[in-house]
């Protein structure tokens, strides 16, 4: 297997491990562990991309230093691969890899780059204090959600690899994010380091606006709301958690999705969808091929919602609404995306 493929698979494994850790019901080092694994996933992915761009030449990710001459002095002309204490070649670190990928036509936008840098800042500070303060827990969730979306798009763009087979959800959808305050374990005055970190991240959030419709973001907000349903035709979803519940229907929990919930998920009309497609795909046309794809999309209940003018008449007038997820979940596999022009050196 080529080196680039080996690093890519290791990267995906690190990313999935980070999600699994974050999704655990009770994990005391949640934010720190997720951040460390996500950074590891990014570093491996970026190095895999560098190898791919350099025809799998391993030298492209090694650190080089001036060669030591017989006299003990360093050469001004010749370099050699830097070695670790054990004598193994040392590879470049994450931010250097990020800079190298950004120099090419690889779609590395400012939100893409700053999201990774922000994760590094949290990782670097994690050794000084316990990262489960209220505000930091919230911002790690928002950074992590954006980072996973960025990661999925980068893997698809750079390697044409679809990760949907992993059920690659963008962080857990939970009913509670309590983010309880815990006293700092810093060796310096409590909360000073945390305050500095939050100010830094807050400033970046103001400078770089996020938009769920774009491929790469610095932050993405996650909200979970409880509403009391008064709609008679609400969609009832029964969730089965174990074998005991499967055998005893009375134990099964019910989750009610109101019409309001549905309209928040399926936000695009047919006109909205066409506008988004024209913006994303330079060669897009509303031709016969598009009509065929629309018919396929309408059969996917996860990406398309059918609203009846008269719910009691299933053969009556229908209106179709589409989820924004249909772009990456469906159309990206049929059309070629445009190339982002903003490159960060």
Secondary structure by P-SEA (a helix, b strand, c coil): ccaaaaaaaaaaaaaaaaaaaaacccccaaaaaaaaaaaaaaaaaaaaaaaaaaccccccccccccccccccccccccccccccccccbbbbcaaaaaaaaaaccccccaaaaaaaaaaaaaaaaccccccccaaaaaaaaaaaaaaaaaaaaaaaaaccccccccccccccccccccbbbbbbccccccaaaaaaaaaaaaaaaaabbbbcccccccbbbbbbbbbbccccccbbbbbbccaaaaaccccbbbbbbcaaaaaaaacccaaaaaaaaaaccccccccaaaaaaaaaaaaccccbbbbbccccccccbbbbbbbcccccccccccbbbbbbccccc
